[in-house]
């Protein structure tokens, strides 16, 4: 199958989406550092490192997943094929929901948060 040069608007849109994934990854990494550095000192270390580690791992997964998604979309665009279905969105949303539930528990149940 011959590779054609697609309309530049499609490749630029794909690039903007990739950069949005990278911004999301950077935000998650900043949140991980914030959890590790700025949670109150009496917070249990398992909570601090658990939530910080989850956010850090999600940051890495988002960065790598965004790159993989950009590549697969670019290949599909250049070969005039349908775009692959994105699974990464569901994974990130699920992980953020779990982290959100943990955050709510930490606020509502003081013995877990250390206050």
PyMOL commands that set and color helices and strands:
alter all, ss='L'
color gray80, all
select helices_A, chain A and resi 8-38+45-78+88-108+110-113
alter helices_A, ss='H'
color red, helices_A
deselect
rebuild
show_as cartoon
